[in-house]
Amino acid sequence: MRFLIKAAFWLTIVVLFLPADSAKQGPAAQVGPIEALGAAQTAVADASGFCTRNPGACEVGSQAFQTFGEKAQNGAKMLYEFLSARFAEPDSASTQFSTGSIKTPARPGHHTLTPADLEPVWSGPEPKSVPMPPKRPA
């Protein structure tokens, strides 16, 4: 969202400095950059006085932003807890439980190799050295 706002701002700045087609404009359409800047400053001043004219709208907007912030904070907390539970290093005492004589990890996918899996792979006998044929005279 921030990218879109920045892109819109810079595109507006670029468009303000592009030359206009004078054949399509009427005599009243000649607005210079100084006049446009003055109009923008007036619009910002008018927007800053919005809450004095409409206090109810500002109060509802403030509550909406507060609710949005609380929801975002709660969502971030839930995501953090989920990721912590999913990717945290397991403690040996708290994550393993005993079912008879076999210990099974509480989280699937961690520490599931058997001792046979940990043994090195059989590589076969050492290759025999094969003599190279003699070189032919040139």
C-alpha positions as CSV (number, residue, x, y, z in Angstrom):
1,M,0.0,0.0,0.0
2,R,2.8,2.4,0.8
3,F,4.4,1.7,-2.6
4,L,1.2,2.7,-4.3
5,I,1.0,6.0,-2.3
6,K,4.6,6.7,-3.2
7,A,4.1,5.9,-6.8
8,A,1.0,8.1,-7.0
9,F,2.9,11.0,-5.4
10,W,5.8,10.8,-7.8
11,L,3.6,10.3,-10.8
12,T,1.7,13.5,-9.8
13,I,4.9,15.4,-9.5
14,V,6.1,14.2,-12.9
15,V,2.7,15.1,-14.5
16,L,2.8,18.6,-13.0
17,F,6.1,19.4,-14.8
18,L,5.1,17.9,-18.2
19,P,4.3,20.5,-20.8
20,A,0.7,20.7,-21.9
21,D,-0.7,20.9,-25.4
22,S,-1.6,24.6,-25.8
23,A,-3.9,23.9,-28.8
24,K,-6.3,21.9,-26.7
25,Q,-6.4,24.4,-23.7
26,G,-8.6,27.4,-23.5
27,P,-7.4,30.8,-22.3
28,A,-8.5,30.1,-18.7
29,A,-6.6,26.8,-18.4
30,Q,-3.2,28.4,-18.0
31,V,-2.1,27.3,-14.4
32,G,1.5,27.7,-13.5
33,P,3.5,25.6,-11.0
34,I,3.4,28.4,-8.4
35,E,-0.4,28.6,-8.6
36,A,-0.7,24.8,-8.3
37,L,1.5,24.8,-5.3
38,G,-0.6,27.5,-3.6
39,A,-3.8,25.5,-4.4
40,A,-2.2,22.4,-2.9
41,Q,-1.2,24.3,0.3
42,T,-4.8,25.6,0.6
43,A,-6.2,22.0,0.2
44,V,-3.8,20.7,3.0
45,A,-4.9,23.6,5.3
46,D,-8.5,22.8,4.6
47,A,-8.0,19.1,5.3
48,S,-6.2,19.9,8.6
49,G,-9.4,21.7,9.8
50,F,-11.7,18.8,8.9
51,C,-11.9,17.6,12.5
52,T,-13.1,21.0,13.8
53,R,-15.9,21.0,11.2
54,N,-16.9,17.3,11.6
55,P,-15.9,16.0,15.0
56,G,-18.2,12.9,14.7
57,A,-16.5,11.7,11.6
58,C,-13.0,12.2,13.2
59,E,-14.1,10.3,16.3
60,V,-15.4,7.3,14.3
61,G,-12.3,7.4,12.1
62,S,-10.1,7.4,15.2
63,Q,-12.0,4.4,16.7
64,A,-11.7,2.6,13.3
65,F,-8.0,3.1,13.2
66,Q,-7.7,2.0,16.8
67,T,-9.6,-1.2,16.1
68,F,-7.5,-1.8,13.0
69,G,-4.3,-1.4,15.1
70,E,-5.6,-3.8,17.7
71,K,-6.5,-6.4,15.1
72,A,-3.1,-6.1,13.4
73,Q,-1.4,-6.4,16.8
74,N,-3.5,-9.5,17.7
75,G,-2.8,-11.1,14.2
76,A,0.9,-10.5,14.6
77,K,0.8,-12.1,18.0
78,M,-1.0,-15.1,16.7
79,L,1.4,-15.5,13.8
80,Y,4.4,-15.2,16.2
81,E,3.0,-17.9,18.5
82,F,2.2,-20.2,15.5
83,L,5.7,-19.8,14.1
84,S,7.3,-20.2,17.5
85,A,5.4,-23.4,18.1
86,R,6.2,-24.7,14.6
87,F,9.9,-23.9,14.3
88,A,11.1,-23.7,17.9
89,E,13.9,-26.1,19.1
90,P,12.2,-28.9,21.1
91,D,13.2,-29.6,24.7
92,S,13.9,-33.2,25.3
93,A,11.8,-33.4,28.5
94,S,8.7,-31.5,27.2
95,T,8.4,-32.7,23.6
96,Q,8.9,-36.5,23.9
97,F,6.5,-38.9,25.5
98,S,6.8,-42.5,26.1
99,T,4.4,-45.1,24.6
100,G,5.7,-48.4,26.1
101,S,9.4,-48.7,25.3
102,I,9.4,-46.5,22.1
103,K,9.9,-42.8,22.5
104,T,8.1,-40.8,19.9
105,P,8.7,-37.1,19.2
106,A,5.7,-34.9,19.9
107,R,6.3,-32.8,16.7
108,P,6.3,-34.9,13.5
109,G,9.3,-34.3,11.2
110,H,11.9,-33.7,13.9
111,H,14.3,-36.4,15.0
112,T,12.7,-39.2,13.0
113,L,15.8,-41.0,11.8
114,T,16.4,-44.4,13.1
115,P,20.0,-45.6,14.0
116,A,20.0,-47.6,10.7
117,D,19.3,-44.4,8.8
118,L,22.3,-42.7,10.5
119,E,24.8,-45.4,9.3
120,P,27.0,-44.6,6.3
121,V,25.9,-45.8,2.9
122,W,27.6,-48.9,1.6
123,S,30.0,-47.8,-1.2
124,G,31.2,-51.2,-2.5
125,P,34.7,-52.4,-3.1
126,E,37.5,-50.1,-4.0
127,P,37.8,-49.7,-7.8
128,K,40.7,-51.5,-9.4
129,S,43.3,-49.5,-11.2
130,V,43.1,-50.2,-15.0
131,P,46.3,-49.6,-16.9
132,M,46.2,-47.2,-19.8
133,P,47.1,-48.4,-23.2
134,P,50.5,-47.4,-24.5
135,K,50.8,-44.3,-26.6
136,R,51.2,-44.7,-30.4
137,P,54.2,-43.1,-32.0
138,A,53.4,-40.0,-33.9
